[in-house]
Amino acid sequence: MASTPLIDVQSAPSAALDPRVRAQIVAAVMLGLFLAALDQTVVGTALPRIVTDLHGNDIYTWAFTAYLLTATISGPIYGKLSDLFGRRPVLLFAVAVFLVGSLLSGVSREMWQLVGSRALQGLGAGALFPVALAVIGDLFDAAERGKYQGLVGAVFGLSSLIGPAIGGVITDTIGWHWIFFVNIPIGLVVFAVIWRTLPTVRPAAAKPRIDYLGATVLVAALVPILIGLSNKQSGAWADATVGGLIAAGLAITAAFVWIELRSADPIVPIRLFTNRSFTISVIAMFMASMAFFTPVVFLPRWFQVVEGATATQSGYQILALLGGLIVSAILSGQVVARTGRYKLLALGSPVVLAVGLFLLSNLRADTPLPLLWSWMFITGIGVGPIFSIFTLVVQGAVPPRQIGTATSSLTLFQQIGGTVGLAIAGTVFGARLAEELPRQLAESSLPPQIATRLATSGGAAGQLVGVGDLGKAILAGAPPEAQAQLAPFIPEIVAAIHRAFSLAVASTFAFGIVAAVVAVAVVLFLREERQSAQRPATTTFDTRRPSPLAESGK
């Protein structure tokens, strides 16, 4: 095939591409992003069926953890590689790995096979979010990026929130294997479009150098931190598998910083943090993620326990949160694209998020659903602009040759912020539940001896992970001789559990308020630079590809 020369872009990098080609590229990367984000949550509702079929109850949580782990640790490495070698080869490799992982996950016959396949899936997904954002930064000038980054934020929120519902529907209708198989035809479309249309975008520079040592130490630092935070769901901070792993990871992180400061071409340039806009954006994204992922996880649990919803139904119940997120993400992108201004949005978003979380902190067992939906919608409005605005700030604050690295660093802190937030929120939830359950049982109309027995045995609390008829679950878990004594008081017991559970969930939102307020305080120091249509002439499109680009570049 005839090769075409490098196209040197002097101003707006999109100038060398036909608008139809750009539209295809944007659609493809957003579809890939949709799949990557969807697979973070789609497994949740299918896990009970998977555990039954594969007999892996002892390691089932690793179906989540393995995907999160490999996706998170690979993101910064992919971002740097895409800066060195171009987005196109990195995205093609990542999509291929993701598809192989999806296929292997669907055909798994043992739980360990599923866990390994999910890790492979995550290894592919790790590139899809940061590199997709970097592609938007490459294809559009600063004035146009806002509306497209807003769409990316909406797609990410949509796929993350509807994942449980989609997983439940597919599992109940055609089987859990298809939550993985469905990725394959869609992923093949993404691969084909990227292959045909996406140019290689890279700075015209000397031969790239790969920081192998830095990449190795980065992985060594992130693995124990993420595993320790994941173990916090079932352990204490003082446990070696929680606090010990986190401490070890932080120590290795210090070594990573030392190595990167001395590297000629580091995987994560530590000197990026001397850039005020970059550092503020990273901190704000970290704190906002800590605040946002709490309602995403705990509200479905509240609907399941208190409202008796199935896992699938609980996914539908948080659509109000999703609606607010999509509306605000798209509108904020349009505002930035039209005005070039973003600081007011960057300040207002965490403020609205804090207000929404304050409202959610008033959650009680008898809170009317329409009122709860309105609180969720307000919270979603506060979240939507965050994903796009800080990406815009970061991409505008660094030279084009570092867009991939800077964007992947931002998404890394977003992922870690969510993981840290859930670990802390889980601790707050457990402590408040242990405090409230005996109190609510004691204040109910139960005979004192029954209330004391339930509070001290933990029998009632142990049923809180279940769904459906909580009363029957409590009776089933009681000794045969106690069932007749408990039966008349089941309504009072269930009501007390619902009250305690609601107060415990509400307390996690109070923690989120603090994180959102910290984000606001940090953004106050952000200096706004108007988004313009010009950028330095340091970007090169390598269109040596058999594709419509060869024609559009004529």
KEMI-756657 format. One record per residue (C-alpha): residue number from 1; chain; x negated, y negated, z. Coordinates in steps of 0.1 Angstrom, whole numbers, plus 5000, padded with zeros to 4 digits. Layout:
[vodren NUM 'A' [X Y Z]]
...
//
This chain:
[vodren 1 'A' [5000 5000 5000]]
[vodren 2 'A' [4988 4966 4992]]
[vodren 3 'A' [4977 4946 5022]]
[vodren 4 'A' [4985 4909 5026]]
[vodren 5 'A' [4963 4883 5042]]
[vodren 6 'A' [4966 4869 5077]]
[vodren 7 'A' [4991 4840 5078]]
[vodren 8 'A' [4977 4812 5098]]
[vodren 9 'A' [5005 4794 5116]]
[vodren 10 'A' [4998 4757 5121]]
[vodren 11 'A' [5028 4746 5142]]
[vodren 12 'A' [5059 4766 5149]]
[vodren 13 'A' [5050 4803 5146]]
[vodren 14 'A' [5084 4812 5132]]
[vodren 15 'A' [5077 4792 5101]]
[vodren 16 'A' [5062 4822 5083]]
[vodren 17 'A' [5092 4844 5088]]
[vodren 18 'A' [5125 4846 5071]]
[vodren 19 'A' [5154 4838 5096]]
[vodren 20 'A' [5170 4871 5087]]
[vodren 21 'A' [5138 4890 5096]]
[vodren 22 'A' [5136 4871 5129]]
[vodren 23 'A' [5172 4880 5137]]
[vodren 24 'A' [5164 4917 5131]]
[vodren 25 'A' [5134 4916 5153]]
[vodren 26 'A' [5152 4899 5181]]
[vodren 27 'A' [5181 4924 5179]]
[vodren 28 'A' [5156 4953 5180]]
[vodren 29 'A' [5136 4942 5209]]
[vodren 30 'A' [5168 4934 5229]]
[vodren 31 'A' [5181 4968 5221]]
[vodren 32 'A' [5149 4983 5234]]
[vodren 33 'A' [5150 4962 5265]]
[vodren 34 'A' [5186 4973 5270]]
[vodren 35 'A' [5176 5010 5270]]
[vodren 36 'A' [5146 5004 5293]]
[vodren 37 'A' [5167 4985 5319]]
[vodren 38 'A' [5197 5009 5316]]
[vodren 39 'A' [5175 5039 5324]]
[vodren 40 'A' [5165 5023 5357]]
[vodren 41 'A' [5200 5028 5371]]
[vodren 42 'A' [5219 5052 5348]]
[vodren 43 'A' [5206 5082 5366]]
[vodren 44 'A' [5221 5073 5399]]
[vodren 45 'A' [5257 5085 5393]]
[vodren 46 'A' [5244 5117 5376]]
[vodren 47 'A' [5221 5128 5403]]
[vodren 48 'A' [5246 5149 5423]]
[vodren 49 'A' [5253 5169 5392]]
[vodren 50 'A' [5216 5171 5383]]
[vodren 51 'A' [5206 5183 5418]]
[vodren 52 'A' [5233 5210 5416]]
[vodren 53 'A' [5220 5222 5382]]
[vodren 54 'A' [5183 5219 5388]]
[vodren 55 'A' [5182 5228 5425]]
[vodren 56 'A' [5158 5200 5435]]
[vodren 57 'A' [5173 5183 5465]]
[vodren 58 'A' [5140 5179 5482]]
[vodren 59 'A' [5125 5157 5454]]
[vodren 60 'A' [5156 5142 5438]]
[vodren 61 'A' [5146 5106 5448]]
[vodren 62 'A' [5116 5109 5426]]
[vodren 63 'A' [5139 5108 5395]]
[vodren 64 'A' [5141 5071 5404]]
[vodren 65 'A' [5107 5066 5419]]
[vodren 66 'A' [5087 5081 5390]]
[vodren 67 'A' [5104 5059 5364]]
[vodren 68 'A' [5100 5027 5385]]
[vodren 69 'A' [5064 5036 5394]]
[vodren 70 'A' [5051 5041 5359]]
[vodren 71 'A' [5071 5013 5344]]
[vodren 72 'A' [5059 4988 5369]]
[vodren 73 'A' [5022 4997 5369]]
[vodren 74 'A' [5019 4999 5331]]
[vodren 75 'A' [5036 4965 5324]]
[vodren 76 'A' [5005 4943 5330]]
[vodren 77 'A' [4983 4967 5310]]
[vodren 78 'A' [5007 4966 5281]]
[vodren 79 'A' [5009 4929 5283]]
[vodren 80 'A' [4971 4925 5280]]
[vodren 81 'A' [4968 4951 5253]]
[vodren 82 'A' [4995 4932 5233]]
[vodren 83 'A' [4975 4900 5236]]
[vodren 84 'A' [4944 4919 5223]]
[vodren 85 'A' [4959 4941 5196]]
[vodren 86 'A' [4993 4925 5188]]
[vodren 87 'A' [5028 4932 5200]]
[vodren 88 'A' [5037 4956 5171]]
[vodren 89 'A' [5014 4985 5178]]
[vodren 90 'A' [5020 4983 5215]]
[vodren 91 'A' [5058 4983 5211]]
[vodren 92 'A' [5058 5011 5186]]
[vodren 93 'A' [5037 5032 5210]]
[vodren 94 'A' [5059 5024 5239]]
[vodren 95 'A' [5092 5032 5221]]
[vodren 96 'A' [5077 5065 5209]]
[vodren 97 'A' [5066 5074 5245]]
[vodren 98 'A' [5100 5064 5258]]
[vodren 99 'A' [5118 5086 5232]]
[vodren 100 'A' [5097 5116 5240]]
[vodren 101 'A' [5103 5111 5277]]
[vodren 102 'A' [5141 5109 5271]]
[vodren 103 'A' [5141 5141 5250]]
[vodren 104 'A' [5121 5160 5277]]
[vodren 105 'A' [5143 5146 5305]]
[vodren 106 'A' [5174 5159 5286]]
[vodren 107 'A' [5160 5194 5282]]
[vodren 108 'A' [5146 5197 5317]]
[vodren 109 'A' [5154 5230 5334]]
[vodren 110 'A' [5137 5223 5367]]
[vodren 111 'A' [5136 5192 5389]]
[vodren 112 'A' [5099 5188 5387]]
[vodren 113 'A' [5102 5188 5349]]
[vodren 114 'A' [5128 5160 5351]]
[vodren 115 'A' [5106 5140 5375]]
[vodren 116 'A' [5076 5143 5351]]
[vodren 117 'A' [5097 5134 5321]]
[vodren 118 'A' [5111 5104 5339]]
[vodren 119 'A' [5075 5093 5346]]
[vodren 120 'A' [5068 5095 5309]]
[vodren 121 'A' [5100 5076 5301]]
[vodren 122 'A' [5088 5048 5325]]
[vodren 123 'A' [5054 5048 5309]]
[vodren 124 'A' [5072 5038 5277]]
[vodren 125 'A' [5096 5014 5293]]
[vodren 126 'A' [5068 4995 5310]]
[vodren 127 'A' [5061 4976 5277]]
[vodren 128 'A' [5096 4970 5266]]
[vodren 129 'A' [5106 4942 5290]]
[vodren 130 'A' [5074 4921 5292]]
[vodren 131 'A' [5064 4926 5255]]
[vodren 132 'A' [5099 4919 5243]]
[vodren 133 'A' [5097 4885 5261]]
[vodren 134 'A' [5063 4879 5246]]
[vodren 135 'A' [5077 4886 5212]]
[vodren 136 'A' [5103 4859 5217]]
[vodren 137 'A' [5075 4836 5228]]
[vodren 138 'A' [5056 4844 5196]]
[vodren 139 'A' [5085 4841 5171]]
[vodren 140 'A' [5101 4808 5184]]
[vodren 141 'A' [5087 4774 5193]]
[vodren 142 'A' [5092 4761 5228]]
[vodren 143 'A' [5123 4742 5219]]
[vodren 144 'A' [5140 4773 5206]]
[vodren 145 'A' [5129 4799 5231]]
[vodren 146 'A' [5154 4789 5258]]
[vodren 147 'A' [5185 4803 5241]]
[vodren 148 'A' [5168 4835 5232]]
[vodren 149 'A' [5153 4840 5266]]
[vodren 150 'A' [5187 4834 5280]]
[vodren 151 'A' [5201 4862 5259]]
[vodren 152 'A' [5173 4885 5271]]
[vodren 153 'A' [5182 4877 5307]]
[vodren 154 'A' [5218 4885 5299]]
[vodren 155 'A' [5209 4918 5283]]
[vodren 156 'A' [5187 4928 5312]]
[vodren 157 'A' [5214 4920 5337]]
[vodren 158 'A' [5241 4937 5317]]
[vodren 159 'A' [5221 4970 5313]]
[vodren 160 'A' [5210 4970 5350]]
[vodren 161 'A' [5245 4965 5363]]
[vodren 162 'A' [5265 4988 5340]]
[vodren 163 'A' [5240 5016 5342]]
[vodren 164 'A' [5258 5035 5371]]
[vodren 165 'A' [5292 5032 5353]]
[vodren 166 'A' [5278 5045 5320]]
[vodren 167 'A' [5260 5073 5338]]
[vodren 168 'A' [5291 5084 5355]]
[vodren 169 'A' [5313 5083 5324]]
[vodren 170 'A' [5287 5103 5303]]
[vodren 171 'A' [5281 5128 5331]]
[vodren 172 'A' [5319 5134 5336]]
[vodren 173 'A' [5327 5138 5299]]
[vodren 174 'A' [5298 5154 5280]]
[vodren 175 'A' [5272 5162 5306]]
[vodren 176 'A' [5243 5146 5324]]
[vodren 177 'A' [5218 5157 5297]]
[vodren 178 'A' [5233 5131 5274]]
[vodren 179 'A' [5224 5101 5295]]
[vodren 180 'A' [5189 5108 5281]]
[vodren 181 'A' [5198 5122 5247]]
[vodren 182 'A' [5218 5090 5239]]
[vodren 183 'A' [5186 5070 5240]]
[vodren 184 'A' [5172 5089 5210]]
[vodren 185 'A' [5193 5077 5181]]
[vodren 186 'A' [5193 5041 5194]]
[vodren 187 'A' [5156 5042 5201]]
[vodren 188 'A' [5149 5055 5166]]
[vodren 189 'A' [5167 5025 5152]]
[vodren 190 'A' [5146 5002 5174]]
[vodren 191 'A' [5114 5020 5162]]
[vodren 192 'A' [5124 5017 5126]]
[vodren 193 'A' [5132 4980 5128]]
[vodren 194 'A' [5100 4972 5146]]
[vodren 195 'A' [5080 4992 5121]]
[vodren 196 'A' [5096 4974 5091]]
[vodren 197 'A' [5098 4939 5103]]
[vodren 198 'A' [5076 4929 5133]]
[vodren 199 'A' [5043 4914 5123]]
[vodren 200 'A' [5012 4918 5144]]
[vodren 201 'A' [5007 4886 5163]]
[vodren 202 'A' [4974 4880 5179]]
[vodren 203 'A' [4948 4852 5183]]
[vodren 204 'A' [4922 4851 5157]]
[vodren 205 'A' [4893 4859 5180]]
[vodren 206 'A' [4862 4882 5183]]
[vodren 207 'A' [4864 4919 5188]]
[vodren 208 'A' [4887 4926 5218]]
[vodren 209 'A' [4872 4940 5250]]
[vodren 210 'A' [4893 4962 5273]]
[vodren 211 'A' [4889 4960 5310]]
[vodren 212 'A' [4890 4997 5318]]
[vodren 213 'A' [4877 4992 5354]]
[vodren 214 'A' [4903 4966 5361]]
[vodren 215 'A' [4931 4987 5347]]
[vodren 216 'A' [4921 5017 5368]]
[vodren 217 'A' [4919 4997 5400]]
[vodren 218 'A' [4952 4980 5393]]
[vodren 219 'A' [4969 5014 5390]]
[vodren 220 'A' [4951 5026 5422]]
[vodren 221 'A' [4964 4995 5440]]
[vodren 222 'A' [5000 4995 5428]]
[vodren 223 'A' [5008 5033 5432]]
[vodren 224 'A' [5004 5034 5470]]
[vodren 225 'A' [5022 5001 5475]]
[vodren 226 'A' [5052 5012 5454]]
[vodren 227 'A' [5054 5047 5469]]
[vodren 228 'A' [5052 5032 5504]]
[vodren 229 'A' [5080 5008 5497]]
[vodren 230 'A' [5101 5036 5482]]
[vodren 231 'A' [5094 5058 5513]]
[vodren 232 'A' [5107 5029 5535]]
[vodren 233 'A' [5143 5041 5526]]
[vodren 234 'A' [5138 5071 5548]]
[vodren 235 'A' [5109 5061 5571]]
[vodren 236 'A' [5096 5035 5595]]
[vodren 237 'A' [5071 5008 5587]]
[vodren 238 'A' [5046 5023 5611]]
[vodren 239 'A' [5047 5057 5593]]
[vodren 240 'A' [5015 5066 5574]]
[vodren 241 'A' [5037 5073 5543]]
[vodren 242 'A' [5051 5038 5545]]
[vodren 243 'A' [5029 5012 5562]]
[vodren 244 'A' [4997 5033 5557]]
[vodren 245 'A' [5002 5035 5520]]
[vodren 246 'A' [5011 4998 5517]]
[vodren 247 'A' [4980 4989 5537]]
[vodren 248 'A' [4958 5010 5515]]
[vodren 249 'A' [4973 4995 5484]]
[vodren 250 'A' [4967 4960 5497]]
[vodren 251 'A' [4931 4968 5505]]
[vodren 252 'A' [4926 4981 5469]]
[vodren 253 'A' [4944 4950 5456]]
[vodren 254 'A' [4917 4929 5473]]
[vodren 255 'A' [4891 4949 5455]]
[vodren 256 'A' [4910 4944 5422]]
[vodren 257 'A' [4910 4906 5427]]
[vodren 258 'A' [4872 4907 5433]]
[vodren 259 'A' [4867 4928 5401]]
[vodren 260 'A' [4889 4907 5379]]
[vodren 261 'A' [4872 4875 5390]]
[vodren 262 'A' [4840 4889 5376]]
[vodren 263 'A' [4854 4905 5345]]
[vodren 264 'A' [4847 4889 5311]]
[vodren 265 'A' [4882 4897 5298]]
[vodren 266 'A' [4903 4908 5328]]
[vodren 267 'A' [4936 4928 5326]]
[vodren 268 'A' [4952 4902 5349]]
[vodren 269 'A' [4933 4869 5348]]
[vodren 270 'A' [4932 4858 5384]]
[vodren 271 'A' [4924 4823 5373]]
[vodren 272 'A' [4960 4821 5359]]
[vodren 273 'A' [4970 4814 5395]]
[vodren 274 'A' [4951 4782 5394]]
[vodren 275 'A' [4978 4771 5369]]
[vodren 276 'A' [5004 4754 5391]]
[vodren 277 'A' [5034 4762 5369]]
[vodren 278 'A' [5024 4798 5366]]
[vodren 279 'A' [5019 4803 5403]]
[vodren 280 'A' [5051 4786 5412]]
[vodren 281 'A' [5071 4806 5387]]
[vodren 282 'A' [5056 4839 5399]]
[vodren 283 'A' [5064 4831 5436]]
[vodren 284 'A' [5099 4819 5428]]
[vodren 285 'A' [5106 4850 5407]]
[vodren 286 'A' [5093 4872 5434]]
[vodren 287 'A' [5116 4856 5461]]
[vodren 288 'A' [5146 4854 5438]]
[vodren 289 'A' [5143 4891 5429]]
[vodren 290 'A' [5141 4900 5466]]
[vodren 291 'A' [5174 4882 5471]]
[vodren 292 'A' [5192 4894 5439]]
[vodren 293 'A' [5186 4932 5441]]
[vodren 294 'A' [5202 4934 5475]]
[vodren 295 'A' [5238 4929 5464]]
[vodren 296 'A' [5232 4950 5433]]
[vodren 297 'A' [5224 4980 5455]]
[vodren 298 'A' [5245 4974 5486]]
[vodren 299 'A' [5278 4962 5471]]
[vodren 300 'A' [5284 4995 5453]]
[vodren 301 'A' [5278 5013 5485]]
[vodren 302 'A' [5303 4991 5503]]
[vodren 303 'A' [5329 4999 5476]]
[vodren 304 'A' [5322 5036 5479]]
[vodren 305 'A' [5324 5038 5517]]
[vodren 306 'A' [5349 5011 5526]]
[vodren 307 'A' [5372 5011 5495]]
[vodren 308 'A' [5368 5049 5488]]
[vodren 309 'A' [5357 5042 5452]]
[vodren 310 'A' [5338 5068 5432]]
[vodren 311 'A' [5303 5060 5421]]
[vodren 312 'A' [5316 5052 5386]]
[vodren 313 'A' [5344 5030 5400]]
[vodren 314 'A' [5320 5011 5422]]
[vodren 315 'A' [5300 5002 5391]]
[vodren 316 'A' [5331 4986 5376]]
[vodren 317 'A' [5338 4967 5408]]
[vodren 318 'A' [5306 4947 5405]]
[vodren 319 'A' [5315 4934 5370]]
[vodren 320 'A' [5322 4900 5385]]
[vodren 321 'A' [5286 4897 5394]]
[vodren 322 'A' [5277 4907 5359]]
[vodren 323 'A' [5301 4882 5344]]
[vodren 324 'A' [5285 4853 5363]]
[vodren 325 'A' [5250 4865 5354]]
[vodren 326 'A' [5258 4867 5316]]
[vodren 327 'A' [5276 4834 5314]]
[vodren 328 'A' [5249 4814 5333]]
[vodren 329 'A' [5220 4831 5315]]
[vodren 330 'A' [5234 4823 5280]]
[vodren 331 'A' [5245 4788 5289]]
[vodren 332 'A' [5212 4779 5306]]
[vodren 333 'A' [5193 4790 5276]]
[vodren 334 'A' [5214 4767 5254]]
[vodren 335 'A' [5209 4738 5278]]
[vodren 336 'A' [5171 4742 5277]]
[vodren 337 'A' [5172 4746 5239]]
[vodren 338 'A' [5192 4714 5234]]
[vodren 339 'A' [5176 4692 5261]]
[vodren 340 'A' [5141 4705 5266]]
[vodren 341 'A' [5147 4702 5304]]
[vodren 342 'A' [5146 4730 5328]]
[vodren 343 'A' [5136 4719 5363]]
[vodren 344 'A' [5172 4711 5374]]
[vodren 345 'A' [5182 4746 5363]]
[vodren 346 'A' [5152 4761 5380]]
[vodren 347 'A' [5162 4744 5413]]
[vodren 348 'A' [5199 4748 5410]]
[vodren 349 'A' [5199 4786 5402]]
[vodren 350 'A' [5184 4797 5436]]
[vodren 351 'A' [5206 4772 5454]]
[vodren 352 'A' [5237 4787 5438]]
[vodren 353 'A' [5223 4822 5445]]
[vodren 354 'A' [5218 4812 5482]]
[vodren 355 'A' [5254 4799 5483]]
[vodren 356 'A' [5267 4831 5468]]
[vodren 357 'A' [5248 4852 5493]]
[vodren 358 'A' [5261 4831 5521]]
[vodren 359 'A' [5296 4838 5510]]
[vodren 360 'A' [5288 4875 5507]]
[vodren 361 'A' [5274 4875 5542]]
[vodren 362 'A' [5310 4869 5554]]
[vodren 363 'A' [5320 4904 5540]]
[vodren 364 'A' [5342 4923 5563]]
[vodren 365 'A' [5362 4956 5560]]
[vodren 366 'A' [5394 4937 5553]]
[vodren 367 'A' [5380 4911 5528]]
[vodren 368 'A' [5405 4907 5499]]
[vodren 369 'A' [5390 4920 5467]]
[vodren 370 'A' [5398 4889 5446]]
[vodren 371 'A' [5379 4868 5472]]
[vodren 372 'A' [5350 4892 5471]]
[vodren 373 'A' [5350 4891 5433]]
[vodren 374 'A' [5348 4853 5434]]
[vodren 375 'A' [5318 4854 5457]]
[vodren 376 'A' [5301 4879 5434]]
[vodren 377 'A' [5308 4857 5404]]
[vodren 378 'A' [5291 4827 5421]]
[vodren 379 'A' [5261 4849 5431]]
[vodren 380 'A' [5258 4860 5394]]
[vodren 381 'A' [5259 4824 5382]]
[vodren 382 'A' [5229 4817 5405]]
[vodren 383 'A' [5210 4847 5391]]
[vodren 384 'A' [5214 4843 5353]]
[vodren 385 'A' [5191 4814 5346]]
[vodren 386 'A' [5163 4827 5368]]
[vodren 387 'A' [5152 4855 5344]]
[vodren 388 'A' [5149 4831 5315]]
[vodren 389 'A' [5138 4798 5330]]
[vodren 390 'A' [5107 4810 5347]]
[vodren 391 'A' [5097 4830 5317]]
[vodren 392 'A' [5100 4798 5296]]
[vodren 393 'A' [5079 4779 5322]]
[vodren 394 'A' [5052 4806 5322]]
[vodren 395 'A' [5050 4809 5284]]
[vodren 396 'A' [5048 4772 5281]]
[vodren 397 'A' [5020 4769 5307]]
[vodren 398 'A' [4995 4792 5290]]
[vodren 399 'A' [4979 4793 5256]]
[vodren 400 'A' [4995 4817 5230]]
[vodren 401 'A' [4966 4842 5234]]
[vodren 402 'A' [4977 4848 5270]]
[vodren 403 'A' [5015 4849 5266]]
[vodren 404 'A' [5016 4887 5268]]
[vodren 405 'A' [4994 4888 5299]]
[vodren 406 'A' [5012 4860 5317]]
[vodren 407 'A' [5047 4873 5309]]
[vodren 408 'A' [5039 4909 5320]]
[vodren 409 'A' [5024 4894 5353]]
[vodren 410 'A' [5057 4876 5359]]
[vodren 411 'A' [5077 4908 5353]]
[vodren 412 'A' [5054 4927 5376]]
[vodren 413 'A' [5061 4904 5405]]
[vodren 414 'A' [5098 4905 5396]]
[vodren 415 'A' [5097 4943 5400]]
[vodren 416 'A' [5077 4943 5431]]
[vodren 417 'A' [5099 4915 5446]]
[vodren 418 'A' [5130 4937 5441]]
[vodren 419 'A' [5113 4967 5456]]
[vodren 420 'A' [5100 4947 5486]]
[vodren 421 'A' [5135 4931 5491]]
[vodren 422 'A' [5152 4965 5490]]
[vodren 423 'A' [5128 4979 5516]]
[vodren 424 'A' [5134 4950 5540]]
[vodren 425 'A' [5171 4950 5533]]
[vodren 426 'A' [5173 4987 5540]]
[vodren 427 'A' [5156 4981 5574]]
[vodren 428 'A' [5180 4953 5582]]
[vodren 429 'A' [5209 4974 5572]]
[vodren 430 'A' [5199 5004 5593]]
[vodren 431 'A' [5192 4984 5624]]
[vodren 432 'A' [5225 4965 5622]]
[vodren 433 'A' [5244 4997 5616]]
[vodren 434 'A' [5228 5014 5646]]
[vodren 435 'A' [5238 4984 5667]]
[vodren 436 'A' [5273 4979 5653]]
[vodren 437 'A' [5286 5015 5651]]
[vodren 438 'A' [5286 5021 5689]]
[vodren 439 'A' [5301 4987 5695]]
[vodren 440 'A' [5329 4991 5670]]
[vodren 441 'A' [5337 5025 5683]]
[vodren 442 'A' [5337 5013 5719]]
[vodren 443 'A' [5360 4983 5710]]
[vodren 444 'A' [5385 5005 5692]]
[vodren 445 'A' [5415 5023 5708]]
[vodren 446 'A' [5396 5055 5710]]
[vodren 447 'A' [5393 5073 5743]]
[vodren 448 'A' [5359 5064 5758]]
[vodren 449 'A' [5346 5099 5758]]
[vodren 450 'A' [5352 5103 5721]]
[vodren 451 'A' [5337 5069 5712]]
[vodren 452 'A' [5306 5078 5733]]
[vodren 453 'A' [5303 5112 5717]]
[vodren 454 'A' [5305 5098 5681]]
[vodren 455 'A' [5282 5069 5689]]
[vodren 456 'A' [5255 5090 5705]]
[vodren 457 'A' [5256 5121 5682]]
[vodren 458 'A' [5253 5101 5650]]
[vodren 459 'A' [5280 5123 5635]]
[vodren 460 'A' [5300 5094 5622]]
[vodren 461 'A' [5270 5075 5609]]
[vodren 462 'A' [5258 5106 5591]]
[vodren 463 'A' [5289 5106 5570]]
[vodren 464 'A' [5284 5071 5557]]
[vodren 465 'A' [5265 5083 5526]]
[vodren 466 'A' [5295 5102 5515]]
[vodren 467 'A' [5324 5090 5494]]
[vodren 468 'A' [5361 5100 5491]]
[vodren 469 'A' [5381 5109 5521]]
[vodren 470 'A' [5359 5098 5550]]
[vodren 471 'A' [5383 5112 5576]]
[vodren 472 'A' [5381 5147 5562]]
[vodren 473 'A' [5344 5144 5560]]
[vodren 474 'A' [5342 5135 5597]]
[vodren 475 'A' [5364 5165 5607]]
[vodren 476 'A' [5344 5188 5585]]
[vodren 477 'A' [5312 5178 5602]]
[vodren 478 'A' [5326 5182 5638]]
[vodren 479 'A' [5323 5215 5657]]
[vodren 480 'A' [5355 5236 5654]]
[vodren 481 'A' [5364 5231 5691]]
[vodren 482 'A' [5363 5193 5687]]
[vodren 483 'A' [5383 5190 5654]]
[vodren 484 'A' [5417 5193 5671]]
[vodren 485 'A' [5407 5166 5696]]
[vodren 486 'A' [5394 5143 5669]]
[vodren 487 'A' [5422 5147 5644]]
[vodren 488 'A' [5447 5123 5660]]
[vodren 489 'A' [5421 5095 5661]]
[vodren 490 'A' [5407 5098 5626]]
[vodren 491 'A' [5423 5065 5614]]
[vodren 492 'A' [5407 5046 5643]]
[vodren 493 'A' [5374 5062 5638]]
[vodren 494 'A' [5374 5055 5600]]
[vodren 495 'A' [5384 5018 5607]]
[vodren 496 'A' [5355 5014 5632]]
[vodren 497 'A' [5330 5029 5607]]
[vodren 498 'A' [5343 5006 5580]]
[vodren 499 'A' [5339 4975 5603]]
[vodren 500 'A' [5304 4985 5613]]
[vodren 501 'A' [5293 4994 5577]]
[vodren 502 'A' [5307 4960 5564]]
[vodren 503 'A' [5288 4940 5590]]
[vodren 504 'A' [5256 4959 5583]]
[vodren 505 'A' [5260 4953 5545]]
[vodren 506 'A' [5267 4916 5552]]
[vodren 507 'A' [5235 4913 5572]]
[vodren 508 'A' [5214 4923 5542]]
[vodren 509 'A' [5228 4893 5523]]
[vodren 510 'A' [5217 4870 5552]]
[vodren 511 'A' [5182 4882 5545]]
[vodren 512 'A' [5186 4874 5508]]
[vodren 513 'A' [5196 4838 5517]]
[vodren 514 'A' [5162 4832 5533]]
[vodren 515 'A' [5144 4845 5502]]
[vodren 516 'A' [5165 4823 5479]]
[vodren 517 'A' [5158 4792 5501]]
[vodren 518 'A' [5121 4799 5499]]
[vodren 519 'A' [5124 4801 5461]]
[vodren 520 'A' [5141 4766 5462]]
[vodren 521 'A' [5113 4752 5483]]
[vodren 522 'A' [5086 4765 5460]]
[vodren 523 'A' [5104 4752 5428]]
[vodren 524 'A' [5104 4717 5443]]
[vodren 525 'A' [5067 4715 5435]]
[vodren 526 'A' [5072 4725 5399]]
[vodren 527 'A' [5062 4698 5374]]
[vodren 528 'A' [5085 4697 5344]]
[vodren 529 'A' [5070 4695 5309]]
[vodren 530 'A' [5096 4689 5282]]
[vodren 531 'A' [5099 4719 5259]]
[vodren 532 'A' [5090 4707 5224]]
[vodren 533 'A' [5088 4723 5190]]
[vodren 534 'A' [5050 4721 5186]]
[vodren 535 'A' [5024 4744 5200]]
[vodren 536 'A' [4986 4748 5193]]
[vodren 537 'A' [4975 4764 5161]]
[vodren 538 'A' [4960 4794 5177]]
[vodren 539 'A' [4984 4821 5167]]
[vodren 540 'A' [4980 4844 5137]]
[vodren 541 'A' [5005 4867 5121]]
[vodren 542 'A' [4990 4899 5107]]
[vodren 543 'A' [5014 4909 5080]]
[vodren 544 'A' [4993 4937 5065]]
[vodren 545 'A' [5024 4959 5066]]
[vodren 546 'A' [5047 4974 5040]]
[vodren 547 'A' [5078 4955 5049]]
[vodren 548 'A' [5101 4926 5041]]
[vodren 549 'A' [5075 4904 5058]]
[vodren 550 'A' [5052 4908 5028]]
[vodren 551 'A' [5079 4893 5007]]
[vodren 552 'A' [5089 4866 5031]]
[vodren 553 'A' [5052 4856 5034]]
[vodren 554 'A' [5048 4850 4997]]
//
